[in-house]
Amino acid sequence: MKISYNWLKQFLKVDWEAEKTGELLTDLGLEVEGIETVESIKGSLEGIVIGKVLTCVQHPNADRLRITTVDLGTGEPVQIVCGAPNVAAGQTVPVATIGTVLYDDKGESFKIKKGKIRGEESHGMICAEDELGLGSSHDGIMVLDDDLEAGTPAATVFNIEKDEVFEIGLTPNRADGMSHYGTARDLRAGMIQQGTSLELISPSVSDFKVEDRTLKFDVVVEDNEKAPRYAGVTISDIEVKDSPSWIQNRLKAIGLTPINNVVDVTNYVLHELGQPLHAFDANQVKGNKVIVKTLPTGTKFTTLDGVERELHEEDLMICNDNNEPMCIAGVFGGEVSGVSSNTTSIFLESAYFNPVSVRKTAKRHALNTDASFRFERGIDPNITKYALKRAANLIIEVAGGKISSEIVDLYPKKIEDFEVFLSYQKMDRLIGAEIPRETVKNILASLDIKVNSVTDGGVGLTVPSYRVDVTREADVIEEILRVYGYNNVEFSHKLNTSISFSEFDDVKIENVVANQLISQGYNETMANSLTKSDYVSLSEVLNESHNVAMLNPLSNDLGVMRQSLLFSGLESVIYNINRKNNSLKFFEFGKTYHKYESGYSEQKHLTIFVSGARNKESWNVPQKTSDFFYLKGIVTALLGRLGIQNLKTTPTKNDVFSEGITFSLGKIKLVDFGVVKRSINKEFGIKQEVLFADFNWDNVLKVGGKTKIKIAELPKFPTVKRDFALLLDKEVSFGEIYNLAFQSERKLLKEVDLFDVYEGDKLAEGKKSYAVSFLLQDENKTLNDKQIDKIMQKLQQTFEKNVGATLR
């Protein structure tokens, strides 16, 4: 949210530096993330002065150029070459002097320099209005009032305004701060606590008056639950045109583009007071009747952006007498009933809509507007009529016209303020210090919280309804503390802590693993548990029906809880690659979330991501690229650090890997790891190989630190290891090789392992090379060469026959 300091000063005559004000706002919970200087005209016309054209003659070397002498108020006229067709002697003009920086329509800067144009010296530039940012015309130079004196800075003539804009990271609970007035109200409370008491100036509406009653509208609210309060008034004989510069400057400062005077006023009051408004073209409201109701599902409605939308039966709509929709209540207006250049009278709406209803509608239609942003969080229900009067007065000021009806204000059930009792004892316990009781009362008064009763133990309070986040005693204590100042609470020199006994500390195990990874150059990441729902389509192992969906997601990218840590990790990988950080080592402890028929399930995982070089470039260390076997070593070392050995190696069944294996202990699967499929990398724009390991951390904790030591006699007869370098089709997986090997030799074959994979331009297209090791052992005798050769020949024939393998 952007807050203009100049605008803020209309409510609070504060003379502090912007940085000091920003610090106090941050302390009050309205965190200022940055302060930007904004100019109503870029460059603020610095270096532009008023000049008097003394002479103007034809350029001897160019038909379209003229040589002028211009008085800039310095005592000696300067020569300027000008190509404008309307330049003439006797004119008063704006002149950019030598060294002045101007900006083109794209915001690119260029500097005025002394130079020669077609052989004649030029000491400046006589400017058109578009060159100064004062308009769009480039038909000729600007000709100003002759009363202006030569040498007068142009900034004083055109009332250039400089502003400082606070970028506030508004938390969802601070609905009261969603306006300049609300921010000023909070700032005033903080300043009082610092010994500076200023008056909070509210815009006056005392001059609001009904001039005639010639344009009466009937208003019917059919759903008082979704629209607890609805008010409106008509204004006739208006002229829709551009807003005056003071409104445009305010809106531009906070990043809004002015549209026309009527729409700009509704936006102005929204950001001034926090009350959204909407203006309907009265001539487009059939029957001069406004009905607030819901419409059947499937009803078509075209919004202001020209998009035709299908309504839902729970969407609250503003309709005309023919039950035709004109506006999605609290979210977005309609294309037909909006204010245009032909509008001469309007129906001005001000309402309080149910926050939950507005949020559901906005998310349903993927609309996020300034109005819905405020309605969703809860605006002040008691400011509706006041804001309507304020907007009506401003519209008459900038667009002319007259109030042509009484205000219709339908408010059948008033939203009451909150009653809370504050216990001093509980306040002191939560804060950890005793704040003077008189200070507490002063803070409450500065926050518009009324003290109804006082006892020795506490005070009974009434909290204004616009403070939707202050409904409990703990909330009141938080309000007191943030205004009092967290930094003013002294720390105790006494440290209290509790120690719990645990035979097996999960956190300790995590720290052991994390420390080992960090020592090997890895960085820990923490990704959002919310992710895109369509990520599950990238793997057949994941099921869309198992998604845990959000009822009201913040966005489509945060619609479900993640079923895998892979995709959020790949988002981090491409984020770094796009910033030229190509050698990556990440790990993350996190949970996956699933919805099964039996209920919801959370599973904890440890994931490792490796891509690019193993180590930083150095003169004494050869550069090596991370590969499958590097990752295998990392995984094996981690499990070994936890005392987990005698692992069973099998091909992975997880289809996110192009090559991968699984480590298990007995029937308990511990980790899948391997090379991520290129097709998945492509979805994220990743062009380099990514290695991924996914530990089932719950299973690791089951067996880690609990491995029973078994003592067994050393084998009497040695093992024999043989290798094959197999040339295979790319479609053949290690799993097929693994299974075929054990089908071929069940008795003497003990282990099958993949220790190298090669794919490159030295192989035929569609081919790859596997280096596979086989461990043979007879528990009763020593194997001889004849037996070994027979087994290996049998394995070779099996691979050739079943998968078309050949030896390299």
VENSULBEL-V764952 format. One record per residue. N is the residue number from 1. SS is DSSP state (hx for helix, st for strand, lp for the rest). D_FIRST is the distance of its C-alpha to the first C-alpha in whole Angstrom. Layout:
# VENSULBEL-V764952
[[N & SS & D_FIRST] [N & SS & D_FIRST]]
This chain:
# VENSULBEL-V764952
[[1 & lp & 0] [2 & st & 4] [3 & st & 7] [4 & st & 10] [5 & hx & 13] [6 & hx & 16] [7 & hx & 14] [8 & hx & 14] [9 & lp & 17] [10 & lp & 18] [11 & lp & 18] [12 & lp & 19] [13 & lp & 21] [14 & lp & 20] [15 & lp & 22] [16 & lp & 21] [17 & lp & 20] [18 & hx & 16] [19 & hx & 17] [20 & hx & 19] [21 & hx & 16] [22 & hx & 14] [23 & hx & 16] [24 & hx & 17] [25 & hx & 13] [26 & hx & 13] [27 & hx & 17] [28 & lp & 16] [29 & lp & 13] [30 & lp & 10] [31 & st & 10] [32 & st & 10] [33 & st & 10] [34 & st & 11] [35 & st & 12] [36 & st & 13] [37 & st & 15] [38 & st & 15] [39 & st & 18] [40 & lp & 19] [41 & lp & 22] [42 & lp & 22] [43 & lp & 25] [44 & lp & 25] [45 & lp & 28] [46 & lp & 29] [47 & lp & 33] [48 & st & 34] [49 & st & 36] [50 & st & 38] [51 & st & 42] [52 & st & 45] [53 & st & 47] [54 & st & 50] [55 & st & 52] [56 & st & 52] [57 & st & 54] [58 & st & 54] [59 & lp & 54] [60 & lp & 57] [61 & lp & 56] [62 & lp & 53] [63 & lp & 53] [64 & lp & 50] [65 & lp & 49] [66 & st & 50] [67 & st & 51] [68 & st & 49] [69 & st & 49] [70 & st & 47] [71 & st & 46] [72 & lp & 43] [73 & lp & 44] [74 & lp & 46] [75 & lp & 49] [76 & lp & 50] [77 & lp & 49] [78 & st & 48] [79 & st & 49] [80 & st & 46] [81 & st & 47] [82 & st & 45] [83 & lp & 45] [84 & lp & 43] [85 & lp & 46] [86 & lp & 45] [87 & lp & 46] [88 & lp & 49] [89 & lp & 50] [90 & lp & 49] [91 & lp & 45] [92 & st & 42] [93 & st & 40] [94 & st & 37] [95 & st & 38] [96 & st & 36] [97 & lp & 38] [98 & lp & 39] [99 & lp & 36] [100 & lp & 34] [101 & st & 31] [102 & st & 30] [103 & st & 27] [104 & lp & 28] [105 & lp & 26] [106 & lp & 25] [107 & lp & 24] [108 & lp & 27] [109 & st & 28] [110 & st & 32] [111 & st & 34] [112 & lp & 37] [113 & lp & 40] [114 & lp & 44] [115 & st & 46] [116 & st & 49] [117 & st & 48] [118 & lp & 52] [119 & lp & 53] [120 & st & 52] [121 & st & 50] [122 & st & 46] [123 & lp & 44] [124 & lp & 41] [125 & st & 40] [126 & st & 40] [127 & lp & 36] [128 & lp & 35] [129 & hx & 32] [130 & hx & 30] [131 & hx & 31] [132 & hx & 29] [133 & lp & 26] [134 & lp & 27] [135 & lp & 28] [136 & lp & 30] [137 & lp & 33] [138 & lp & 36] [139 & lp & 39] [140 & lp & 40] [141 & lp & 39] [142 & lp & 37] [143 & lp & 40] [144 & lp & 39] [145 & lp & 40] [146 & lp & 44] [147 & lp & 43] [148 & lp & 40] [149 & lp & 42] [150 & lp & 43] [151 & lp & 40] [152 & lp & 38] [153 & st & 34] [154 & hx & 32] [155 & hx & 29] [156 & hx & 31] [157 & hx & 32] [158 & lp & 29] [159 & lp & 26] [160 & lp & 24] [161 & lp & 21] [162 & st & 19] [163 & st & 16] [164 & st & 14] [165 & st & 10] [166 & st & 8] [167 & st & 6] [168 & st & 5] [169 & st & 6] [170 & lp & 7] [171 & lp & 10] [172 & lp & 12] [173 & lp & 14] [174 & lp & 12] [175 & hx & 12] [176 & hx & 13] [177 & hx & 10] [178 & lp & 8] [179 & lp & 9] [180 & hx & 10] [181 & hx & 13] [182 & hx & 12] [183 & hx & 11] [184 & hx & 14] [185 & hx & 16] [186 & hx & 15] [187 & hx & 16] [188 & hx & 19] [189 & hx & 20] [190 & hx & 20] [191 & hx & 21] [192 & hx & 24] [193 & hx & 25] [194 & lp & 25] [195 & lp & 28] [196 & lp & 26] [197 & lp & 26] [198 & lp & 24] [199 & lp & 24] [200 & lp & 21] [201 & lp & 22] [202 & lp & 21] [203 & lp & 22] [204 & lp & 25] [205 & lp & 26] [206 & lp & 30] [207 & lp & 31] [208 & lp & 30] [209 & lp & 34] [210 & lp & 35] [211 & lp & 38] [212 & lp & 39] [213 & lp & 39] [214 & lp & 40] [215 & lp & 37] [216 & lp & 37] [217 & lp & 35] [218 & st & 36] [219 & st & 33] [220 & st & 34] [221 & st & 32] [222 & lp & 34] [223 & lp & 31] [224 & lp & 30] [225 & lp & 29] [226 & lp & 26] [227 & lp & 26] [228 & lp & 27] [229 & st & 26] [230 & st & 26] [231 & st & 27] [232 & st & 28] [233 & st & 29] [234 & st & 31] [235 & st & 31] [236 & st & 34] [237 & lp & 35] [238 & lp & 32] [239 & lp & 31] [240 & lp & 28] [241 & lp & 28] [242 & lp & 25] [243 & lp & 23] [244 & lp & 24] [245 & hx & 22] [246 & hx & 20] [247 & hx & 18] [248 & hx & 18] [249 & hx & 17] [250 & hx & 14] [251 & hx & 13] [252 & hx & 14] [253 & hx & 12] [254 & lp & 8] [255 & lp & 10] [256 & lp & 12] [257 & lp & 15] [258 & lp & 18] [259 & lp & 20] [260 & lp & 23] [261 & hx & 23] [262 & hx & 23] [263 & hx & 20] [264 & hx & 18] [265 & hx & 19] [266 & hx & 17] [267 & hx & 14] [268 & hx & 14] [269 & hx & 15] [270 & hx & 13] [271 & hx & 10] [272 & hx & 13] [273 & hx & 14] [274 & lp & 12] [275 & lp & 15] [276 & lp & 15] [277 & st & 18] [278 & st & 21] [279 & st & 24] [280 & st & 27] [281 & st & 29] [282 & hx & 32] [283 & hx & 35] [284 & hx & 34] [285 & lp & 34] [286 & hx & 37] [287 & hx & 39] [288 & hx & 37] [289 & st & 36] [290 & st & 32] [291 & st & 33] [292 & st & 30] [293 & st & 31] [294 & st & 31] [295 & lp & 33] [296 & lp & 35] [297 & lp & 34] [298 & lp & 35] [299 & lp & 34] [300 & st & 33] [301 & st & 30] [302 & st & 28] [303 & st & 25] [304 & lp & 23] [305 & lp & 23] [306 & lp & 26] [307 & lp & 27] [308 & st & 29] [309 & st & 28] [310 & st & 30] [311 & lp & 29] [312 & lp & 30] [313 & lp & 32] [314 & lp & 29] [315 & lp & 27] [316 & st & 26] [317 & st & 27] [318 & st & 28] [319 & st & 31] [320 & lp & 34] [321 & lp & 37] [322 & lp & 39] [323 & lp & 36] [324 & lp & 34] [325 & st & 31] [326 & st & 28] [327 & st & 25] [328 & st & 23] [329 & lp & 22] [330 & lp & 19] [331 & lp & 18] [332 & st & 19] [333 & st & 22] [334 & st & 25] [335 & lp & 27] [336 & lp & 30] [337 & lp & 29] [338 & lp & 26] [339 & lp & 26] [340 & lp & 28] [341 & lp & 30] [342 & lp & 33] [343 & lp & 31] [344 & lp & 33] [345 & lp & 32] [346 & st & 29] [347 & st & 29] [348 & st & 25] [349 & st & 24] [350 & st & 22] [351 & st & 22] [352 & st & 21] [353 & lp & 21] [354 & lp & 22] [355 & hx & 19] [356 & hx & 21] [357 & hx & 23] [358 & hx & 20] [359 & hx & 18] [360 & hx & 22] [361 & hx & 22] [362 & hx & 19] [363 & hx & 20] [364 & hx & 23] [365 & lp & 22] [366 & lp & 20] [367 & lp & 17] [368 & lp & 14] [369 & lp & 12] [370 & hx & 10] [371 & hx & 13] [372 & hx & 14] [373 & hx & 11] [374 & hx & 11] [375 & hx & 15] [376 & hx & 15] [377 & hx & 14] [378 & lp & 16] [379 & lp & 15] [380 & lp & 18] [381 & lp & 21] [382 & lp & 23] [383 & lp & 21] [384 & hx & 22] [385 & hx & 25] [386 & hx & 23] [387 & hx & 20] [388 & hx & 23] [389 & hx & 25] [390 & hx & 22] [391 & hx & 21] [392 & hx & 25] [393 & hx & 26] [394 & hx & 24] [395 & hx & 25] [396 & hx & 28] [397 & hx & 27] [398 & hx & 26] [399 & hx & 28] [400 & lp & 31] [401 & lp & 33] [402 & st & 34] [403 & st & 33] [404 & lp & 35] [405 & lp & 35] [406 & lp & 35] [407 & lp & 31] [408 & st & 32] [409 & st & 30] [410 & st & 31] [411 & lp & 30] [412 & lp & 33] [413 & lp & 32] [414 & lp & 30] [415 & lp & 27] [416 & lp & 28] [417 & lp & 27] [418 & st & 27] [419 & st & 30] [420 & st & 30] [421 & st & 33] [422 & st & 32] [423 & st & 35] [424 & hx & 35] [425 & hx & 37] [426 & hx & 34] [427 & hx & 32] [428 & hx & 34] [429 & hx & 34] [430 & hx & 31] [431 & hx & 30] [432 & lp & 33] [433 & lp & 34] [434 & lp & 35] [435 & lp & 32] [436 & lp & 34] [437 & hx & 35] [438 & hx & 34] [439 & hx & 31] [440 & hx & 30] [441 & hx & 31] [442 & hx & 29] [443 & hx & 26] [444 & hx & 26] [445 & hx & 27] [446 & hx & 23] [447 & lp & 21] [448 & lp & 23] [449 & lp & 25] [450 & st & 29] [451 & st & 32] [452 & st & 35] [453 & st & 37] [454 & st & 38] [455 & lp & 41] [456 & lp & 42] [457 & lp & 40] [458 & st & 36] [459 & st & 35] [460 & st & 34] [461 & st & 30] [462 & st & 29] [463 & st & 25] [464 & lp & 23] [465 & lp & 22] [466 & lp & 19] [467 & lp & 18] [468 & lp & 19] [469 & lp & 19] [470 & lp & 21] [471 & lp & 25] [472 & lp & 27] [473 & hx & 28] [474 & hx & 27] [475 & hx & 23] [476 & hx & 25] [477 & hx & 26] [478 & hx & 23] [479 & hx & 21] [480 & hx & 24] [481 & hx & 24] [482 & hx & 20] [483 & hx & 21] [484 & hx & 24] [485 & lp & 23] [486 & hx & 24] [487 & hx & 25] [488 & hx & 28] [489 & lp & 29] [490 & lp & 32] [491 & lp & 33] [492 & lp & 37] [493 & lp & 39] [494 & lp & 41] [495 & lp & 39] [496 & lp & 40] [497 & lp & 40] [498 & lp & 42] [499 & lp & 44] [500 & lp & 44] [501 & lp & 47] [502 & lp & 47] [503 & lp & 50] [504 & lp & 47] [505 & lp & 44] [506 & hx & 42] [507 & hx & 39] [508 & hx & 42] [509 & hx & 43] [510 & hx & 39] [511 & hx & 39] [512 & hx & 43] [513 & hx & 42] [514 & hx & 38] [515 & hx & 40] [516 & hx & 43] [517 & hx & 40] [518 & hx & 38] [519 & hx & 42] [520 & lp & 42] [521 & lp & 39] [522 & lp & 37] [523 & st & 33] [524 & st & 31] [525 & lp & 28] [526 & lp & 26] [527 & lp & 25] [528 & lp & 23] [529 & lp & 26] [530 & st & 24] [531 & st & 25] [532 & lp & 26] [533 & hx & 29] [534 & hx & 31] [535 & hx & 31] [536 & hx & 34] [537 & hx & 36] [538 & hx & 37] [539 & lp & 39] [540 & lp & 42] [541 & lp & 42] [542 & lp & 39] [543 & lp & 39] [544 & hx & 36] [545 & hx & 37] [546 & hx & 37] [547 & lp & 33] [548 & st & 31] [549 & st & 28] [550 & lp & 25] [551 & lp & 25] [552 & lp & 22] [553 & lp & 20] [554 & lp & 17] [555 & lp & 18] [556 & hx & 22] [557 & hx & 22] [558 & hx & 21] [559 & lp & 24] [560 & st & 27] [561 & st & 28] [562 & lp & 30] [563 & lp & 33] [564 & lp & 34] [565 & lp & 32] [566 & hx & 34] [567 & hx & 31] [568 & hx & 28] [569 & hx & 30] [570 & hx & 31] [571 & hx & 27] [572 & hx & 27] [573 & hx & 30] [574 & hx & 29] [575 & hx & 26] [576 & hx & 28] [577 & hx & 31] [578 & lp & 28] [579 & lp & 28] [580 & lp & 32] [581 & lp & 32] [582 & lp & 35] [583 & lp & 37] [584 & st & 35] [585 & st & 36] [586 & st & 34] [587 & st & 34] [588 & st & 32] [589 & st & 33] [590 & st & 32] [591 & st & 33] [592 & st & 33] [593 & st & 33] [594 & st & 36] [595 & st & 37] [596 & st & 40] [597 & lp & 43] [598 & lp & 44] [599 & st & 40] [600 & st & 37] [601 & st & 38] [602 & st & 36] [603 & st & 37] [604 & st & 37] [605 & st & 37] [606 & st & 37] [607 & st & 36] [608 & st & 37] [609 & st & 36] [610 & st & 38] [611 & st & 38] [612 & lp & 40] [613 & st & 42] [614 & lp & 43] [615 & lp & 43] [616 & lp & 42] [617 & lp & 44] [618 & st & 47] [619 & lp & 50] [620 & lp & 52] [621 & st & 50] [622 & lp & 51] [623 & lp & 48] [624 & lp & 48] [625 & st & 45] [626 & lp & 44] [627 & lp & 46] [628 & hx & 47] [629 & hx & 50] [630 & hx & 48] [631 & hx & 45] [632 & hx & 48] [633 & hx & 49] [634 & hx & 46] [635 & hx & 46] [636 & hx & 50] [637 & hx & 49] [638 & hx & 46] [639 & hx & 48] [640 & hx & 51] [641 & hx & 49] [642 & lp & 49] [643 & lp & 53] [644 & lp & 52] [645 & lp & 55] [646 & lp & 58] [647 & lp & 55] [648 & st & 56] [649 & st & 55] [650 & st & 54] [651 & st & 52] [652 & lp & 49] [653 & lp & 48] [654 & lp & 45] [655 & lp & 44] [656 & lp & 41] [657 & st & 44] [658 & st & 46] [659 & st & 48] [660 & st & 48] [661 & st & 50] [662 & st & 49] [663 & st & 50] [664 & st & 52] [665 & st & 54] [666 & lp & 56] [667 & lp & 54] [668 & st & 51] [669 & st & 49] [670 & st & 47] [671 & st & 45] [672 & st & 45] [673 & st & 44] [674 & st & 45] [675 & st & 43] [676 & st & 41] [677 & lp & 42] [678 & hx & 41] [679 & hx & 40] [680 & hx & 37] [681 & hx & 36] [682 & hx & 36] [683 & hx & 33] [684 & lp & 31] [685 & lp & 32] [686 & lp & 34] [687 & lp & 38] [688 & lp & 39] [689 & lp & 41] [690 & st & 39] [691 & st & 41] [692 & st & 39] [693 & st & 41] [694 & st & 40] [695 & st & 41] [696 & st & 42] [697 & hx & 41] [698 & hx & 42] [699 & hx & 46] [700 & hx & 46] [701 & hx & 45] [702 & hx & 48] [703 & hx & 50] [704 & lp & 49] [705 & lp & 51] [706 & lp & 53] [707 & lp & 56] [708 & lp & 59] [709 & lp & 61] [710 & lp & 64] [711 & lp & 67] [712 & lp & 69] [713 & lp & 72] [714 & lp & 72] [715 & lp & 73] [716 & lp & 76] [717 & lp & 76] [718 & lp & 73] [719 & lp & 70] [720 & st & 71] [721 & st & 68] [722 & st & 68] [723 & st & 65] [724 & st & 65] [725 & st & 63] [726 & st & 62] [727 & st & 61] [728 & st & 59] [729 & st & 57] [730 & lp & 54] [731 & lp & 53] [732 & lp & 56] [733 & lp & 54] [734 & hx & 55] [735 & hx & 55] [736 & hx & 58] [737 & hx & 60] [738 & hx & 59] [739 & hx & 61] [740 & hx & 64] [741 & hx & 65] [742 & hx & 65] [743 & hx & 67] [744 & hx & 69] [745 & lp & 70] [746 & lp & 69] [747 & lp & 72] [748 & lp & 71] [749 & st & 68] [750 & st & 66] [751 & st & 62] [752 & st & 61] [753 & st & 58] [754 & st & 56] [755 & st & 56] [756 & st & 55] [757 & st & 53] [758 & st & 54] [759 & lp & 52] [760 & lp & 53] [761 & lp & 55] [762 & lp & 58] [763 & lp & 58] [764 & lp & 59] [765 & lp & 56] [766 & lp & 55] [767 & st & 57] [768 & st & 55] [769 & st & 57] [770 & st & 57] [771 & st & 59] [772 & st & 60] [773 & st & 62] [774 & st & 65] [775 & st & 66] [776 & st & 69] [777 & lp & 72] [778 & lp & 75] [779 & lp & 75] [780 & lp & 79] [781 & lp & 80] [782 & lp & 79] [783 & lp & 78] [784 & lp & 80] [785 & hx & 79] [786 & hx & 81] [787 & hx & 78] [788 & hx & 75] [789 & hx & 76] [790 & hx & 77] [791 & hx & 73] [792 & hx & 72] [793 & hx & 74] [794 & hx & 73] [795 & hx & 69] [796 & hx & 69] [797 & hx & 71] [798 & hx & 69] [799 & hx & 66] [800 & hx & 68] [801 & hx & 69] [802 & hx & 65] [803 & hx & 63] [804 & lp & 65] [805 & lp & 64] [806 & st & 66] [807 & st & 67] [808 & lp & 65]]
